[in-house]
Amino acid sequence: FRRARCEWVGRLHEQIAMRGDHAGIRQAVLEAASIRHTGYLDKMMVERDKAARNLRVAQAEVDRADGWQKGFSLTSLSRSLMTAGRIEEAYVRAEEALEHCRDNAITRRMAMRTSIEALLALGRLDEALTGCERLRAECTAPLQIDPTELQVRLARREWEPALEILDRIAPGDTDED
């Protein structure tokens, strides 16, 4: 990216944003290249105690953030809490993030997905399905929500709706984020 126009934002789960106002950027798929990210393999997580590190970094970011960055920071903290197995706290932080990221659609959807994943892990399947409905209302592409809803439908042992979702997902589909 052009550093005169964009910059890295965040200490954890860094994003590229417009320099100054941190607005979203135009993105495209680059099929000729790929990134192989191995930092979250089990081996790396244990060797580097990344769960504890990520929690420290994420909490520090929440402590200094405001505006839309507060929502992004809380979402990062929520994701780190999920990784650390602190699921109830992850859910609370994901829901809190939603109050701070009304104007950042990508962060909102990420916070909603994290909330649903936490509810799923907690066995709160009815609430997870309600979360899927809430997320679907915010998405313009079905692929954004379908994989998450599929997990909930499978956990609820709802085979027919799960098969309908699988039928909608086509090879090469991409979500809006």
Disulfide bonds with the S-S distance in Angstrom:
none
